[in-house]
Amino acid sequence: MGKSVLVLNGSPRRKGNTAALVDAFAEGAERAGHAVARFDVALMDVAPCRGCLGGGADASSPCVQKDDMDAVYAAYRAADVVVLASPMYCWSFTAQMKAALDRLFALMEAGMRAAAAGGEAAAAAAAEAGGKECALLMPAEEDTERNFAPVVSYYETLCERMGWRDAGRVLVGGVYRTGDIAGNPALDEARALGASL
Ligand SMILES: Cc1cc2nc3c(=O)[nH]c(=O)nc-3n(C[C@H](O)[C@H](O)[C@H](O)COP(=O)(O)O)c2cc1C
């Protein structure tokens, strides 16, 4: 059966190198029968977390801030696979991607409230939160293992702490300007990763 795949693209460049990786990945995934929901979070209205710790009352709109994250929350809850696609900015994800990741905390707050309530709500929240796979797509200018080490460490921590199982990564250095990734074998890797889910 086809999987529900959520792709978060953190690049502000509409036709950038990350977008090319996402296109290739989605092509592979859709050809394999999976459904891809793609969100270009850097082009959406996604405010940074305010740290109010007041979220989680309504699982379908768990954050106190009402913006485009509501669509992401719905797709995240339904997703079997979460794909983090972002250019490397200062040895990390873009700030826009980090804002979206931080805002997922409100869903965890909803999960904590459901767990405290027990019963069917707790079981449903646990089922939604668990069992997801994840993948990482990232272009960067510098093509060295050292350059990617901090982001790989962060990604592995996210997988472990969010309970996601790593399905694969495509890290491609040596691409800087829009279009630099054209013809790069990393696009075939991304397509194959999407098809392999
Ligand atoms: C603000 C900024 C910070 C960046 N930081 C890094 C970095 O730490 N390491 C690196 O190798 N490339 C860095 N880059 C280069 C981008 O990762 C690279 O241009 C990437 O291909 C952009 O992807 P996009 O076209 O999808 O936006 C940076 C670029 C910008 C604009």
PDBQT file of the ligand as one rigid body, heavy atoms in Angstrom, charges set to zero:
ROOT
HETATM    1  C1  LIG A 201      22.806  32.322   4.512  1.00  0.00    +0.000 C 
HETATM    2  C2  LIG A 201      23.509  31.171   3.848  1.00  0.00    +0.000 A 
HETATM    3  C3  LIG A 201      24.274  30.316   4.642  1.00  0.00    +0.000 A 
HETATM    4  C4  LIG A 201      24.940  29.237   4.060  1.00  0.00    +0.000 A 
HETATM    5  N1  LIG A 201      25.694  28.414   4.857  1.00  0.00    +0.000 NA
HETATM    6  C5  LIG A 201      26.371  27.383   4.290  1.00  0.00    +0.000 A 
HETATM    7  C6  LIG A 201      27.187  26.523   5.089  1.00  0.00    +0.000 A 
HETATM    8  O1  LIG A 201      27.274  26.642   6.309  1.00  0.00    +0.000 OA
HETATM    9  N2  LIG A 201      27.872  25.534   4.470  1.00  0.00    +0.000 N 
HETATM   10  C7  LIG A 201      27.796  25.333   3.115  1.00  0.00    +0.000 A 
HETATM   11  O2  LIG A 201      28.444  24.423   2.616  1.00  0.00    +0.000 OA
HETATM   12  N3  LIG A 201      26.980  26.105   2.340  1.00  0.00    +0.000 NA
HETATM   13  C8  LIG A 201      26.283  27.117   2.890  1.00  0.00    +0.000 A 
HETATM   14  N4  LIG A 201      25.463  27.912   2.123  1.00  0.00    +0.000 N 
HETATM   15  C9  LIG A 201      25.267  27.574   0.698  1.00  0.00    +0.000 C 
HETATM   16  C10 LIG A 201      23.917  26.865   0.439  1.00  0.00    +0.000 C 
HETATM   17  O3  LIG A 201      23.775  25.727   1.250  1.00  0.00    +0.000 OA
HETATM   18  C11 LIG A 201      23.842  26.468  -1.038  1.00  0.00    +0.000 C 
HETATM   19  O4  LIG A 201      23.875  27.646  -1.818  1.00  0.00    +0.000 OA
HETATM   20  C12 LIG A 201      22.622  25.647  -1.403  1.00  0.00    +0.000 C 
HETATM   21  O5  LIG A 201      22.843  25.010  -2.646  1.00  0.00    +0.000 OA
HETATM   22  C13 LIG A 201      21.361  26.500  -1.498  1.00  0.00    +0.000 C 
HETATM   23  O6  LIG A 201      20.260  25.662  -1.757  1.00  0.00    +0.000 OA
HETATM   24  P1  LIG A 201      18.893  26.238  -2.415  1.00  0.00    +0.000 P 
HETATM   25  O7  LIG A 201      19.231  26.589  -3.830  1.00  0.00    +0.000 OA
HETATM   26  O8  LIG A 201      17.925  25.137  -2.324  1.00  0.00    +0.000 OA
HETATM   27  O9  LIG A 201      18.461  27.408  -1.607  1.00  0.00    +0.000 OA
HETATM   28  C14 LIG A 201      24.818  29.004   2.667  1.00  0.00    +0.000 A 
HETATM   29  C15 LIG A 201      24.033  29.873   1.879  1.00  0.00    +0.000 A 
HETATM   30  C16 LIG A 201      23.388  30.940   2.455  1.00  0.00    +0.000 A 
HETATM   31  C17 LIG A 201      22.542  31.857   1.599  1.00  0.00    +0.000 C 
ENDROOT
TORSDOF 0
